Amino acid sequence: MCRNIRPLFNFEPPAQPVEVHEAALQYVRKISGMNKPSIANTAAFDTAVAEIEAATQRLIASLSTTAAPKDREVERAKARARNEARFGTPASA
C-alpha cells in the first residue's frame, strides 16, 4: 500500500472531500506510475481519479463500526512519535 494514502474511515471529524480526492489522486499516481500525466493521458487520468473518489465516498458512507471514532490529532501525534523514534528527528508538520 502506498504510504501516503491514509485511512479515512471512523475518524472525528469525518474525512473531508479534499482528503478523499488526495487519496484517489495518490492511488492513480501509484498504479499509473505517473506523477503528472501527459496531455494525451490527462483525460483518462482525471476520469480515473474522479471514479475512485466517488467509489471511496460510497465505501466510507456504507461502512459501519461499533468502535469509537479516532481523533485525528491523537493519531497525528502517534505518527510523529513513531517517525521520531524511527528516524531520530521530528517530523515536519
C-alpha positions as CSV (number, residue, x, y, z in Angstrom):
1,M,0.0,0.0,0.0
2,C,1.2,3.5,-0.7
3,R,2.4,5.1,2.5
4,N,0.8,8.5,1.6
5,I,-2.7,7.1,1.5
6,R,-4.2,7.5,5.0
7,P,-7.1,5.7,6.5
8,L,-10.2,7.8,6.1
9,F,-12.9,5.8,7.9
10,N,-14.0,6.2,11.5
11,F,-12.3,9.5,12.3
12,E,-13.6,12.5,14.1
13,P,-14.0,14.9,12.3
14,P,-15.0,12.8,9.3
15,A,-12.9,12.7,6.2
16,Q,-13.3,15.8,4.1
17,P,-13.8,15.7,0.3
18,V,-10.3,17.1,-0.3
19,E,-8.8,14.2,1.7
20,V,-10.8,11.7,-0.4
21,H,-9.6,13.4,-3.6
22,E,-6.0,13.4,-2.4
23,A,-6.2,9.7,-1.6
24,A,-7.7,8.9,-5.0
25,L,-5.1,11.0,-6.8
26,Q,-2.3,9.3,-4.9
27,Y,-3.7,5.9,-5.8
28,V,-4.0,6.7,-9.5
29,R,-0.4,8.2,-9.5
30,K,0.9,5.0,-7.9
31,I,-0.8,2.5,-10.2
32,S,-0.2,4.5,-13.4
33,G,3.4,5.3,-12.5
34,M,2.8,9.0,-13.4
35,N,3.1,11.9,-11.1
36,K,1.7,14.2,-13.7
37,P,0.1,12.7,-16.9
38,S,1.0,13.9,-20.3
39,I,-1.5,16.0,-22.2
40,A,-2.6,12.9,-24.1
41,N,-3.3,11.0,-20.8
42,T,-4.9,13.8,-18.8
43,A,-8.5,13.0,-19.5
44,A,-8.0,9.3,-18.6
45,F,-6.1,10.2,-15.5
46,D,-8.7,12.7,-14.3
47,T,-11.5,10.3,-15.1
48,A,-9.8,7.6,-13.0
49,V,-9.3,10.0,-10.1
50,A,-13.0,11.0,-10.2
51,E,-14.3,7.4,-10.4
52,I,-12.0,6.3,-7.5
53,E,-13.0,9.3,-5.5
54,A,-16.7,8.5,-5.9
55,A,-16.2,4.9,-5.1
56,T,-14.3,5.8,-2.0
57,Q,-17.0,8.2,-0.8
58,R,-19.6,5.4,-1.4
59,L,-17.5,2.9,0.6
60,I,-16.9,5.2,3.5
61,A,-20.6,6.1,3.6
62,S,-21.6,2.4,3.6
63,L,-19.2,1.2,6.3
64,S,-20.3,0.8,9.9
65,T,-18.5,0.1,13.1
66,T,-19.1,-0.1,16.8
67,A,-15.7,1.3,17.6
68,A,-15.4,4.8,18.8
69,P,-14.1,7.3,16.2
70,K,-10.4,8.0,16.3
71,D,-9.2,11.5,17.0
72,R,-7.2,12.9,14.1
73,E,-4.9,15.0,16.3
74,V,-4.1,12.0,18.5
75,E,-3.3,9.8,15.5
76,R,-1.1,12.5,14.1
77,A,0.8,12.8,17.4
78,K,1.3,9.0,17.4
79,A,2.6,9.1,13.8
80,R,5.0,11.9,14.7
81,A,6.3,9.9,17.7
82,R,6.8,6.8,15.6
83,N,8.6,8.8,13.0
84,E,10.9,10.4,15.6
85,A,11.6,7.0,17.1
86,R,12.4,5.5,13.7
87,F,14.4,8.3,12.2
88,G,15.6,10.2,15.3
89,T,14.3,13.6,14.0
90,P,10.9,15.3,14.5
91,A,8.6,15.0,11.5
92,S,7.7,18.2,9.8
93,A,4.2,19.5,10.4
